Amino acid sequence: MTHRPSTPDLGPLVALMARLRDPTHGCPWDLAQNFATIAPYTIEEAYEVADAIGRGDMAELQDELGDLLFQVVFHARLAEEAGHFTLADVIAGLVAKLIRRHPHVFSDATAADAEEVRANWERLKEAERGAAGSVLDEIPRALPALLRARKLSDRAARTGFDWPDAAAARAKVLEELAELDRAADPEGRHEEAGDLLFALVNWLRKLDLDAEDALRAANAKFEARFRAIEATPGFRDLPLAAKEALWQRAKGSPETQEPVEREGLEG
């Protein structure tokens, strides 16, 4: 297979974006957009990239990476029109940051393995934030809640604010579960449910498990099994006991075992 050069010319894509945003001859939809209206599409495209990777579909991944790249160019075009920065500034800033955060590659620092690289990266980020910054800075609020909870607890743990072991974190899960049971009103149950989920994320972290990955795997497994039993003729009219029997049969079928890297939480 012949591949294109690994350093492509972004010029045609930048020119296309400028044409779409041309006030006279551009696209009405593209002209109506701003940072806020485009942001949801940017997030969606990132998830579609992750989905293609999860399915191992390289043709789809190529397509989705293009869509994600277009989002970057779109945001940069909006910024350029407003006089904030250009795509060239974005690229130059990224290159400078990556060189700065890889001293083991671009200077005389050393790193024995990937874990040391990660630790050095985090130390450099903290230094860039400065003494006045919080370790919780730069954790995007738009992240999925489970993923953000993991990142928040990871960052807090780096300061020494952490459970001593998995057993202590598990005890907190049971404590929060009991508090949810005792909650007397919807607001209280809502708050305690959040505390329970956060505690569960921490417990899984202490077990070297990632809650977002585990739930994603459980979702995929549930979907595969439910689709299998839903295909049964007359499924919706079956009594619950019959549906449960079909479910148990699907659990034992290789066809309903979603091929994921990590097993979900459901047994």
Sequence and secondary structure as in RCSB ss.txt:
>XXXX:A:sequence
MTHRPSTPDLGPLVALMARLRDPTHGCPWDLAQNFATIAPYTIEEAYEVADAIGRGDMAELQDELGDLLFQVVFH
ARLAEEAGHFTLADVIAGLVAKLIRRHPHVFSDATAADAEEVRANWERLKEAERGAAGSVLDEIPRALPALLRAR
KLSDRAARTGFDWPDAAAARAKVLEELAELDRAADPEGRHEEAGDLLFALVNWLRKLDLDAEDALRAANAKFEAR
FRAIEATPGFRDLPLAAKEALWQRAKGSPETQEPVEREGLEG
>XXXX:A:secstr
     SS   HHHHHHHHHHT TTTS HHHHT  HHHHHHHHHHHHHHHHHHHHHT HHHHHHHHHHHHHHHHHH
HHHHHHTTS  HHHHHHHHHHHHHHT HHHHSS   SSHHHHHHHHHHHHHHHH TTS TTTT  TTS HHHHHH
HHHHHHHTTT S SSHHHHHHHHHHHHHHHHH  SHHHHHHHHHHHHHHHHHHHHHTT  HHHHHHHHHHHHHHH
HHHHHTSTTGGGS HHHHHHHHHHHHT GGGS   SS  S  
